């Protein structure tokens, strides 16, 4: 299990609510920013950290990168 800080946990919960639990449900940083009502820079930085921890996967696309959860069992 991966330890998450409160912002990372908020983002993981938002991604679950948005349905970003598999590659077909990719969500952009903008989608997650709107859902969490946090600054985009904070969300983007947390997504990078979550990707490094192996909790989310980043998929590079033409317009905007998409993210989805790869690890369902995370601990706050």
PyMOL Python script that loads the backbone (N, CA, C, O; Angstrom):
from pymol import cmd

cmd.read_pdbstr("""\
ATOM      1  N   UNK A   1       0.838  -1.195   0.000  1.00  0.00           N
ATOM      2  CA  UNK A   1       0.000   0.000   0.000  1.00  0.00           C
ATOM      3  C   UNK A   1       0.877   1.251   0.000  1.00  0.00           C
ATOM      4  O   UNK A   1       1.966   1.269   0.575  1.00  0.00           O
ATOM      5  N   UNK A   2       0.389   2.265  -0.641  1.00  0.00           N
ATOM      6  CA  UNK A   2       1.122   3.514  -0.776  1.00  0.00           C
ATOM      7  C   UNK A   2       0.535   4.550   0.176  1.00  0.00           C
ATOM      8  O   UNK A   2      -0.684   4.693   0.279  1.00  0.00           O
ATOM      9  N   UNK A   3       1.405   5.262   0.863  1.00  0.00           N
ATOM     10  CA  UNK A   3       0.959   6.351   1.739  1.00  0.00           C
ATOM     11  C   UNK A   3       0.695   7.594   0.894  1.00  0.00           C
ATOM     12  O   UNK A   3       1.514   7.964   0.053  1.00  0.00           O
ATOM     13  N   UNK A   4      -0.451   8.239   1.120  1.00  0.00           N
ATOM     14  CA  UNK A   4      -0.802   9.445   0.380  1.00  0.00           C
ATOM     15  C   UNK A   4      -1.047  10.597   1.345  1.00  0.00           C
ATOM     16  O   UNK A   4      -1.595  10.416   2.433  1.00  0.00           O
ATOM     17  N   UNK A   5      -0.624  11.798   0.916  1.00  0.00           N
ATOM     18  CA  UNK A   5      -0.944  12.971   1.725  1.00  0.00           C
ATOM     19  C   UNK A   5      -2.385  13.393   1.406  1.00  0.00           C
ATOM     20  O   UNK A   5      -2.984  12.851   0.477  1.00  0.00           O
ATOM     21  N   UNK A   6      -2.947  14.339   2.148  1.00  0.00           N
ATOM     22  CA  UNK A   6      -4.366  14.704   1.935  1.00  0.00           C
ATOM     23  C   UNK A   6      -4.703  15.167   0.518  1.00  0.00           C
ATOM     24  O   UNK A   6      -5.774  14.837   0.009  1.00  0.00           O
ATOM     25  N   UNK A   7      -3.828  15.913  -0.120  1.00  0.00           N
ATOM     26  CA  UNK A   7      -4.095  16.388  -1.491  1.00  0.00           C
ATOM     27  C   UNK A   7      -4.100  15.205  -2.459  1.00  0.00           C
ATOM     28  O   UNK A   7      -4.973  15.111  -3.322  1.00  0.00           O
ATOM     29  N   UNK A   8      -3.128  14.306  -2.315  1.00  0.00           N
ATOM     30  CA  UNK A   8      -3.078  13.127  -3.180  1.00  0.00           C
ATOM     31  C   UNK A   8      -4.320  12.266  -2.987  1.00  0.00           C
ATOM     32  O   UNK A   8      -4.869  11.739  -3.955  1.00  0.00           O
ATOM     33  N   UNK A   9      -4.766  12.123  -1.742  1.00  0.00           N
ATOM     34  CA  UNK A   9      -5.965  11.332  -1.459  1.00  0.00           C
ATOM     35  C   UNK A   9      -7.199  11.984  -2.093  1.00  0.00           C
ATOM     36  O   UNK A   9      -8.059  11.299  -2.646  1.00  0.00           O
ATOM     37  N   UNK A  10      -7.272  13.314  -2.006  1.00  0.00           N
ATOM     38  CA  UNK A  10      -8.376  14.059  -2.617  1.00  0.00           C
ATOM     39  C   UNK A  10      -8.421  13.799  -4.123  1.00  0.00           C
ATOM     40  O   UNK A  10      -9.493  13.588  -4.690  1.00  0.00           O
ATOM     41  N   UNK A  11      -7.266  13.815  -4.758  1.00  0.00           N
ATOM     42  CA  UNK A  11      -7.188  13.598  -6.202  1.00  0.00           C
ATOM     43  C   UNK A  11      -7.579  12.166  -6.561  1.00  0.00           C
ATOM     44  O   UNK A  11      -8.299  11.945  -7.535  1.00  0.00           O
ATOM     45  N   UNK A  12      -7.112  11.199  -5.786  1.00  0.00           N
ATOM     46  CA  UNK A  12      -7.476   9.803  -6.036  1.00  0.00           C
ATOM     47  C   UNK A  12      -8.990   9.627  -5.908  1.00  0.00           C
ATOM     48  O   UNK A  12      -9.615   8.975  -6.744  1.00  0.00           O
ATOM     49  N   UNK A  13      -9.571  10.204  -4.871  1.00  0.00           N
ATOM     50  CA  UNK A  13     -11.028  10.099  -4.682  1.00  0.00           C
ATOM     51  C   UNK A  13     -11.779  10.767  -5.830  1.00  0.00           C
ATOM     52  O   UNK A  13     -12.779  10.232  -6.309  1.00  0.00           O
ATOM     53  N   UNK A  14     -11.305  11.932  -6.277  1.00  0.00           N
ATOM     54  CA  UNK A  14     -11.940  12.626  -7.398  1.00  0.00           C
ATOM     55  C   UNK A  14     -11.852  11.789  -8.674  1.00  0.00           C
ATOM     56  O   UNK A  14     -12.811  11.718  -9.443  1.00  0.00           O
ATOM     57  N   UNK A  15     -10.704  11.160  -8.893  1.00  0.00           N
ATOM     58  CA  UNK A  15     -10.540  10.324 -10.079  1.00  0.00           C
ATOM     59  C   UNK A  15     -11.485   9.123 -10.037  1.00  0.00           C
ATOM     60  O   UNK A  15     -12.026   8.725 -11.068  1.00  0.00           O
ATOM     61  N   UNK A  16     -11.686   8.546  -8.853  1.00  0.00           N
ATOM     62  CA  UNK A  16     -12.640   7.443  -8.723  1.00  0.00           C
ATOM     63  C   UNK A  16     -14.044   7.924  -9.069  1.00  0.00           C
ATOM     64  O   UNK A  16     -14.774   7.249  -9.794  1.00  0.00           O
ATOM     65  N   UNK A  17     -14.425   9.099  -8.547  1.00  0.00           N
ATOM     66  CA  UNK A  17     -15.755   9.647  -8.815  1.00  0.00           C
ATOM     67  C   UNK A  17     -15.942   9.986 -10.289  1.00  0.00           C
ATOM     68  O   UNK A  17     -17.045   9.860 -10.822  1.00  0.00           O
ATOM     69  N   UNK A  18     -14.868  10.415 -10.949  1.00  0.00           N
ATOM     70  CA  UNK A  18     -14.933  10.758 -12.369  1.00  0.00           C
ATOM     71  C   UNK A  18     -14.886   9.516 -13.268  1.00  0.00           C
ATOM     72  O   UNK A  18     -15.112   9.615 -14.474  1.00  0.00           O
ATOM     73  N   UNK A  19     -14.598   8.369 -12.692  1.00  0.00           N
ATOM     74  CA  UNK A  19     -14.545   7.144 -13.483  1.00  0.00           C
ATOM     75  C   UNK A  19     -13.212   6.905 -14.163  1.00  0.00           C
ATOM     76  O   UNK A  19     -13.139   6.148 -15.132  1.00  0.00           O
ATOM     77  N   UNK A  20     -12.157   7.537 -13.672  1.00  0.00           N
ATOM     78  CA  UNK A  20     -10.827   7.380 -14.266  1.00  0.00           C
ATOM     79  C   UNK A  20     -10.114   6.184 -13.641  1.00  0.00           C
ATOM     80  O   UNK A  20      -9.028   6.312 -13.076  1.00  0.00           O
ATOM     81  N   UNK A  21     -10.751   5.021 -13.755  1.00  0.00           N
ATOM     82  CA  UNK A  21     -10.203   3.822 -13.125  1.00  0.00           C
ATOM     83  C   UNK A  21      -9.600   2.844 -14.125  1.00  0.00           C
ATOM     84  O   UNK A  21      -9.051   1.811 -13.741  1.00  0.00           O
ATOM     85  N   UNK A  22      -9.704   3.174 -15.404  1.00  0.00           N
ATOM     86  CA  UNK A  22      -9.058   2.362 -16.439  1.00  0.00           C
ATOM     87  C   UNK A  22      -8.722   3.272 -17.616  1.00  0.00           C
ATOM     88  O   UNK A  22      -9.182   4.411 -17.690  1.00  0.00           O
ATOM     89  N   UNK A  23      -7.920   2.753 -18.523  1.00  0.00           N
ATOM     90  CA  UNK A  23      -7.416   3.585 -19.619  1.00  0.00           C
ATOM     91  C   UNK A  23      -8.534   4.189 -20.461  1.00  0.00           C
ATOM     92  O   UNK A  23      -8.370   5.282 -21.003  1.00  0.00           O
ATOM     93  N   UNK A  24      -9.660   3.504 -20.581  1.00  0.00           N
ATOM     94  CA  UNK A  24     -10.771   4.040 -21.368  1.00  0.00           C
ATOM     95  C   UNK A  24     -11.416   5.244 -20.672  1.00  0.00           C
ATOM     96  O   UNK A  24     -12.142   6.004 -21.313  1.00  0.00           O
ATOM     97  N   UNK A  25     -11.168   5.425 -19.398  1.00  0.00           N
ATOM     98  CA  UNK A  25     -11.768   6.525 -18.640  1.00  0.00           C
ATOM     99  C   UNK A  25     -10.793   7.642 -18.342  1.00  0.00           C
ATOM    100  O   UNK A  25     -10.908   8.305 -17.310  1.00  0.00           O
ATOM    101  N   UNK A  26      -9.834   7.864 -19.227  1.00  0.00           N
ATOM    102  CA  UNK A  26      -8.828   8.902 -19.013  1.00  0.00           C
ATOM    103  C   UNK A  26      -9.451  10.251 -18.670  1.00  0.00           C
ATOM    104  O   UNK A  26     -10.467  10.638 -19.247  1.00  0.00           O
ATOM    105  N   UNK A  27      -8.838  10.960 -17.731  1.00  0.00           N
ATOM    106  CA  UNK A  27      -9.263  12.317 -17.383  1.00  0.00           C
ATOM    107  C   UNK A  27      -8.044  13.225 -17.442  1.00  0.00           C
ATOM    108  O   UNK A  27      -6.932  12.814 -17.112  1.00  0.00           O
ATOM    109  N   UNK A  28      -8.268  14.458 -17.864  1.00  0.00           N
ATOM    110  CA  UNK A  28      -7.176  15.429 -17.931  1.00  0.00           C
ATOM    111  C   UNK A  28      -6.999  16.108 -16.583  1.00  0.00           C
ATOM    112  O   UNK A  28      -7.841  15.983 -15.694  1.00  0.00           O
ATOM    113  N   UNK A  29      -5.899  16.822 -16.445  1.00  0.00           N
ATOM    114  CA  UNK A  29      -5.660  17.600 -15.225  1.00  0.00           C
ATOM    115  C   UNK A  29      -6.762  18.645 -15.053  1.00  0.00           C
ATOM    116  O   UNK A  29      -7.147  18.953 -13.925  1.00  0.00           O
ATOM    117  N   UNK A  30      -7.272  19.193 -16.160  1.00  0.00           N
ATOM    118  CA  UNK A  30      -8.371  20.168 -16.084  1.00  0.00           C
ATOM    119  C   UNK A  30      -9.630  19.537 -15.490  1.00  0.00           C
ATOM    120  O   UNK A  30     -10.295  20.149 -14.655  1.00  0.00           O
ATOM    121  N   UNK A  31      -9.957  18.319 -15.918  1.00  0.00           N
ATOM    122  CA  UNK A  31     -11.129  17.619 -15.378  1.00  0.00           C
ATOM    123  C   UNK A  31     -10.994  17.440 -13.868  1.00  0.00           C
ATOM    124  O   UNK A  31     -11.939  17.681 -13.116  1.00  0.00           O
ATOM    125  N   UNK A  32      -9.815  17.017 -13.439  1.00  0.00           N
ATOM    126  CA  UNK A  32      -9.576  16.749 -12.021  1.00  0.00           C
ATOM    127  C   UNK A  32      -9.550  18.058 -11.235  1.00  0.00           C
ATOM    128  O   UNK A  32     -10.016  18.110 -10.097  1.00  0.00           O
ATOM    129  N   UNK A  33      -9.008  19.112 -11.838  1.00  0.00           N
ATOM    130  CA  UNK A  33      -8.976  20.432 -11.193  1.00  0.00           C
ATOM    131  C   UNK A  33     -10.388  20.921 -10.918  1.00  0.00           C
ATOM    132  O   UNK A  33     -10.675  21.417  -9.829  1.00  0.00           O
ATOM    133  N   UNK A  34     -11.269  20.783 -11.900  1.00  0.00           N
ATOM    134  CA  UNK A  34     -12.663  21.219 -11.723  1.00  0.00           C
ATOM    135  C   UNK A  34     -13.347  20.427 -10.616  1.00  0.00           C
ATOM    136  O   UNK A  34     -14.085  20.988  -9.806  1.00  0.00           O
ATOM    137  N   UNK A  35     -13.100  19.122 -10.587  1.00  0.00           N
ATOM    138  CA  UNK A  35     -13.745  18.258  -9.595  1.00  0.00           C
ATOM    139  C   UNK A  35     -13.255  18.564  -8.171  1.00  0.00           C
ATOM    140  O   UNK A  35     -14.046  18.570  -7.228  1.00  0.00           O
ATOM    141  N   UNK A  36     -11.962  18.816  -8.025  1.00  0.00           N
ATOM    142  CA  UNK A  36     -11.394  19.035  -6.693  1.00  0.00           C
ATOM    143  C   UNK A  36     -11.481  20.486  -6.226  1.00  0.00           C
ATOM    144  O   UNK A  36     -11.357  20.763  -5.033  1.00  0.00           O
ATOM    145  N   UNK A  37     -11.691  21.406  -7.157  1.00  0.00           N
ATOM    146  CA  UNK A  37     -11.742  22.833  -6.830  1.00  0.00           C
ATOM    147  C   UNK A  37     -10.442  23.301  -6.164  1.00  0.00           C
ATOM    148  O   UNK A  37     -10.462  24.082  -5.212  1.00  0.00           O
ATOM    149  N   UNK A  38      -9.328  22.812  -6.681  1.00  0.00           N
ATOM    150  CA  UNK A  38      -8.001  23.188  -6.212  1.00  0.00           C
ATOM    151  C   UNK A  38      -7.247  23.816  -7.381  1.00  0.00           C
ATOM    152  O   UNK A  38      -7.621  23.604  -8.535  1.00  0.00           O
ATOM    153  N   UNK A  39      -6.189  24.586  -7.105  1.00  0.00           N
ATOM    154  CA  UNK A  39      -5.410  25.188  -8.204  1.00  0.00           C
ATOM    155  C   UNK A  39      -4.822  24.123  -9.128  1.00  0.00           C
ATOM    156  O   UNK A  39      -4.390  23.060  -8.680  1.00  0.00           O
ATOM    157  N   UNK A  40      -4.816  24.428 -10.420  1.00  0.00           N
ATOM    158  CA  UNK A  40      -4.334  23.458 -11.407  1.00  0.00           C
ATOM    159  C   UNK A  40      -2.877  23.070 -11.148  1.00  0.00           C
ATOM    160  O   UNK A  40      -2.504  21.913 -11.337  1.00  0.00           O
ATOM    161  N   UNK A  41      -2.060  24.020 -10.722  1.00  0.00           N
ATOM    162  CA  UNK A  41      -0.656  23.699 -10.455  1.00  0.00           C
ATOM    163  C   UNK A  41      -0.539  22.676  -9.335  1.00  0.00           C
ATOM    164  O   UNK A  41       0.314  21.791  -9.395  1.00  0.00           O
ATOM    165  N   UNK A  42      -1.379  22.783  -8.321  1.00  0.00           N
ATOM    166  CA  UNK A  42      -1.372  21.831  -7.209  1.00  0.00           C
ATOM    167  C   UNK A  42      -1.789  20.450  -7.698  1.00  0.00           C
ATOM    168  O   UNK A  42      -1.181  19.445  -7.332  1.00  0.00           O
ATOM    169  N   UNK A  43      -2.822  20.405  -8.523  1.00  0.00           N
ATOM    170  CA  UNK A  43      -3.313  19.132  -9.058  1.00  0.00           C
ATOM    171  C   UNK A  43      -2.254  18.507  -9.963  1.00  0.00           C
ATOM    172  O   UNK A  43      -1.982  17.310  -9.865  1.00  0.00           O
ATOM    173  N   UNK A  44      -1.662  19.301 -10.831  1.00  0.00           N
ATOM    174  CA  UNK A  44      -0.650  18.786 -11.756  1.00  0.00           C
ATOM    175  C   UNK A  44       0.553  18.230 -11.003  1.00  0.00           C
ATOM    176  O   UNK A  44       1.042  17.149 -11.329  1.00  0.00           O
ATOM    177  N   UNK A  45       1.030  18.956 -10.002  1.00  0.00           N
ATOM    178  CA  UNK A  45       2.166  18.478  -9.212  1.00  0.00           C
ATOM    179  C   UNK A  45       1.826  17.178  -8.497  1.00  0.00           C
ATOM    180  O   UNK A  45       2.639  16.254  -8.462  1.00  0.00           O
ATOM    181  N   UNK A  46       0.631  17.103  -7.929  1.00  0.00           N
ATOM    182  CA  UNK A  46       0.214  15.887  -7.228  1.00  0.00           C
ATOM    183  C   UNK A  46       0.080  14.715  -8.199  1.00  0.00           C
ATOM    184  O   UNK A  46       0.420  13.584  -7.852  1.00  0.00           O
ATOM    185  N   UNK A  47      -0.411  14.975  -9.406  1.00  0.00           N
ATOM    186  CA  UNK A  47      -0.529  13.904 -10.409  1.00  0.00           C
ATOM    187  C   UNK A  47       0.848  13.351 -10.786  1.00  0.00           C
ATOM    188  O   UNK A  47       1.007  12.146 -10.982  1.00  0.00           O
ATOM    189  N   UNK A  48       1.830  14.230 -10.884  1.00  0.00           N
ATOM    190  CA  UNK A  48       3.196  13.793 -11.193  1.00  0.00           C
ATOM    191  C   UNK A  48       3.727  12.911 -10.067  1.00  0.00           C
ATOM    192  O   UNK A  48       4.328  11.867 -10.319  1.00  0.00           O
ATOM    193  N   UNK A  49       3.504  13.335  -8.826  1.00  0.00           N
ATOM    194  CA  UNK A  49       3.943  12.548  -7.669  1.00  0.00           C
ATOM    195  C   UNK A  49       3.225  11.198  -7.638  1.00  0.00           C
ATOM    196  O   UNK A  49       3.843  10.161  -7.395  1.00  0.00           O
ATOM    197  N   UNK A  50       1.913  11.222  -7.888  1.00  0.00           N
ATOM    198  CA  UNK A  50       1.137   9.974  -7.905  1.00  0.00           C
ATOM    199  C   UNK A  50       1.619   9.037  -9.010  1.00  0.00           C
ATOM    200  O   UNK A  50       1.643   7.820  -8.828  1.00  0.00           O
ATOM    201  N   UNK A  51       1.997   9.598 -10.143  1.00  0.00           N
ATOM    202  CA  UNK A  51       2.531   8.772 -11.239  1.00  0.00           C
ATOM    203  C   UNK A  51       3.860   8.153 -10.824  1.00  0.00           C
ATOM    204  O   UNK A  51       4.118   6.984 -11.111  1.00  0.00           O
ATOM    205  N   UNK A  52       4.701   8.930 -10.151  1.00  0.00           N
ATOM    206  CA  UNK A  52       5.989   8.406  -9.679  1.00  0.00           C
ATOM    207  C   UNK A  52       5.803   7.320  -8.630  1.00  0.00           C
ATOM    208  O   UNK A  52       6.619   6.403  -8.539  1.00  0.00           O
ATOM    209  N   UNK A  53       4.741   7.410  -7.838  1.00  0.00           N
ATOM    210  CA  UNK A  53       4.445   6.398  -6.819  1.00  0.00           C
ATOM    211  C   UNK A  53       3.774   5.171  -7.421  1.00  0.00           C
ATOM    212  O   UNK A  53       3.618   4.156  -6.744  1.00  0.00           O
ATOM    213  N   UNK A  54       3.377   5.256  -8.685  1.00  0.00           N
ATOM    214  CA  UNK A  54       2.732   4.132  -9.347  1.00  0.00           C
ATOM    215  C   UNK A  54       1.241   4.025  -9.085  1.00  0.00           C
ATOM    216  O   UNK A  54       0.641   2.977  -9.328  1.00  0.00           O
ATOM    217  N   UNK A  55       0.632   5.105  -8.586  1.00  0.00           N
ATOM    218  CA  UNK A  55      -0.798   5.092  -8.282  1.00  0.00           C
ATOM    219  C   UNK A  55      -1.613   5.446  -9.519  1.00  0.00           C
ATOM    220  O   UNK A  55      -2.684   4.882  -9.745  1.00  0.00           O
ATOM    221  N   UNK A  56      -1.109   6.379 -10.319  1.00  0.00           N
ATOM    222  CA  UNK A  56      -1.796   6.752 -11.559  1.00  0.00           C
ATOM    223  C   UNK A  56      -0.861   6.536 -12.740  1.00  0.00           C
ATOM    224  O   UNK A  56       0.361   6.487 -12.594  1.00  0.00           O
ATOM    225  N   UNK A  57      -1.460   6.409 -13.897  1.00  0.00           N
ATOM    226  CA  UNK A  57      -0.704   6.271 -15.141  1.00  0.00           C
ATOM    227  C   UNK A  57      -0.987   7.494 -15.991  1.00  0.00           C
ATOM    228  O   UNK A  57      -2.137   7.913 -16.123  1.00  0.00           O
ATOM    229  N   UNK A  58       0.059   8.068 -16.566  1.00  0.00           N
ATOM    230  CA  UNK A  58      -0.070   9.231 -17.451  1.00  0.00           C
ATOM    231  C   UNK A  58       0.037   8.743 -18.889  1.00  0.00           C
ATOM    232  O   UNK A  58       0.962   8.014 -19.248  1.00  0.00           O
ATOM    233  N   UNK A  59      -0.926   9.160 -19.702  1.00  0.00           N
ATOM    234  CA  UNK A  59      -0.932   8.796 -21.119  1.00  0.00           C
ATOM    235  C   UNK A  59      -0.794  10.085 -21.922  1.00  0.00           C
ATOM    236  O   UNK A  59      -1.663  10.955 -21.871  1.00  0.00           O
ATOM    237  N   UNK A  60       0.302  10.197 -22.660  1.00  0.00           N
ATOM    238  CA  UNK A  60       0.556  11.390 -23.459  1.00  0.00           C
ATOM    239  C   UNK A  60      -0.286  11.322 -24.722  1.00  0.00           C
ATOM    240  O   UNK A  60      -0.266  10.331 -25.453  1.00  0.00           O
ATOM    241  N   UNK A  61      -1.032  12.403 -24.962  1.00  0.00           N
ATOM    242  CA  UNK A  61      -1.878  12.489 -26.156  1.00  0.00           C
ATOM    243  C   UNK A  61      -1.551  13.786 -26.879  1.00  0.00           C
ATOM    244  O   UNK A  61      -0.756  14.588 -26.388  1.00  0.00           O
ATOM    245  N   UNK A  62      -2.157  13.998 -28.044  1.00  0.00           N
ATOM    246  CA  UNK A  62      -1.857  15.191 -28.828  1.00  0.00           C
ATOM    247  C   UNK A  62      -2.187  16.480 -28.100  1.00  0.00           C
ATOM    248  O   UNK A  62      -1.341  17.369 -28.010  1.00  0.00           O
ATOM    249  N   UNK A  63      -3.403  16.600 -27.579  1.00  0.00           N
ATOM    250  CA  UNK A  63      -3.813  17.861 -26.965  1.00  0.00           C
ATOM    251  C   UNK A  63      -3.417  17.949 -25.505  1.00  0.00           C
ATOM    252  O   UNK A  63      -2.698  18.869 -25.117  1.00  0.00           O
ATOM    253  N   UNK A  64      -3.867  17.022 -24.697  1.00  0.00           N
ATOM    254  CA  UNK A  64      -3.561  17.051 -23.270  1.00  0.00           C
ATOM    255  C   UNK A  64      -3.353  15.626 -22.765  1.00  0.00           C
ATOM    256  O   UNK A  64      -4.016  14.690 -23.213  1.00  0.00           O
ATOM    257  N   UNK A  65      -2.437  15.483 -21.843  1.00  0.00           N
ATOM    258  CA  UNK A  65      -2.203  14.168 -21.256  1.00  0.00           C
ATOM    259  C   UNK A  65      -3.421  13.740 -20.458  1.00  0.00           C
ATOM    260  O   UNK A  65      -4.145  14.565 -19.899  1.00  0.00           O
ATOM    261  N   UNK A  66      -3.630  12.436 -20.417  1.00  0.00           N
ATOM    262  CA  UNK A  66      -4.723  11.888 -19.634  1.00  0.00           C
ATOM    263  C   UNK A  66      -4.173  11.032 -18.509  1.00  0.00           C
ATOM    264  O   UNK A  66      -3.057  10.519 -18.590  1.00  0.00           O
ATOM    265  N   UNK A  67      -4.966  10.882 -17.461  1.00  0.00           N
ATOM    266  CA  UNK A  67      -4.544  10.123 -16.289  1.00  0.00           C
ATOM    267  C   UNK A  67      -5.638   9.140 -15.894  1.00  0.00           C
ATOM    268  O   UNK A  67      -6.828   9.411 -16.060  1.00  0.00           O
ATOM    269  N   UNK A  68      -5.213   7.998 -15.370  1.00  0.00           N
ATOM    270  CA  UNK A  68      -6.173   7.054 -14.796  1.00  0.00           C
ATOM    271  C   UNK A  68      -5.494   6.310 -13.651  1.00  0.00           C
ATOM    272  O   UNK A  68      -4.267   6.228 -13.590  1.00  0.00           O
ATOM    273  N   UNK A  69      -6.304   5.771 -12.750  1.00  0.00           N
ATOM    274  CA  UNK A  69      -5.787   5.043 -11.593  1.00  0.00           C
ATOM    275  C   UNK A  69      -5.359   3.649 -12.006  1.00  0.00           C
ATOM    276  O   UNK A  69      -6.086   2.957 -12.718  1.00  0.00           O
ATOM    277  N   UNK A  70      -4.187   3.236 -11.563  1.00  0.00           N
ATOM    278  CA  UNK A  70      -3.732   1.879 -11.818  1.00  0.00           C
ATOM    279  C   UNK A  70      -3.695   1.059 -10.546  1.00  0.00           C
ATOM    280  O   UNK A  70      -3.592  -0.166 -10.590  1.00  0.00           O
ATOM    281  N   UNK A  71      -3.779   1.732  -9.420  1.00  0.00           N
ATOM    282  CA  UNK A  71      -3.720   1.043  -8.138  1.00  0.00           C
ATOM    283  C   UNK A  71      -4.948   1.441  -7.329  1.00  0.00           C
ATOM    284  O   UNK A  71      -5.058   2.583  -6.884  1.00  0.00           O
ATOM    285  N   UNK A  72      -5.855   0.516  -7.141  1.00  0.00           N
ATOM    286  CA  UNK A  72      -7.110   0.833  -6.475  1.00  0.00           C
ATOM    287  C   UNK A  72      -6.991   0.901  -4.959  1.00  0.00           C
ATOM    288  O   UNK A  72      -7.749   1.620  -4.308  1.00  0.00           O
ATOM    289  N   UNK A  73      -6.051   0.162  -4.398  1.00  0.00           N
ATOM    290  CA  UNK A  73      -5.963   0.092  -2.949  1.00  0.00           C
ATOM    291  C   UNK A  73      -4.850   1.003  -2.457  1.00  0.00           C
ATOM    292  O   UNK A  73      -3.680   0.621  -2.422  1.00  0.00           O
ATOM    293  N   UNK A  74      -5.238   2.209  -2.080  1.00  0.00           N
ATOM    294  CA  UNK A  74      -4.292   3.167  -1.530  1.00  0.00           C
ATOM    295  C   UNK A  74      -4.742   3.545  -0.128  1.00  0.00           C
ATOM    296  O   UNK A  74      -5.924   3.481   0.211  1.00  0.00           O
ATOM    297  N   UNK A  75      -3.774   3.936   0.663  1.00  0.00           N
ATOM    298  CA  UNK A  75      -4.049   4.250   2.058  1.00  0.00           C
ATOM    299  C   UNK A  75      -3.817   5.735   2.291  1.00  0.00           C
ATOM    300  O   UNK A  75      -2.846   6.302   1.789  1.00  0.00           O
ATOM    301  N   UNK A  76      -4.703   6.362   3.049  1.00  0.00           N
ATOM    302  CA  UNK A  76      -4.565   7.794   3.346  1.00  0.00           C
ATOM    303  C   UNK A  76      -3.473   8.037   4.357  1.00  0.00           C
ATOM    304  O   UNK A  76      -3.216   9.182   4.727  1.00  0.00           O
TER     305      UNK A  76
END
""", "prot")
cmd.dss("prot")
cmd.show_as("cartoon", "prot")
cmd.util.cbc("prot")
cmd.orient("prot")
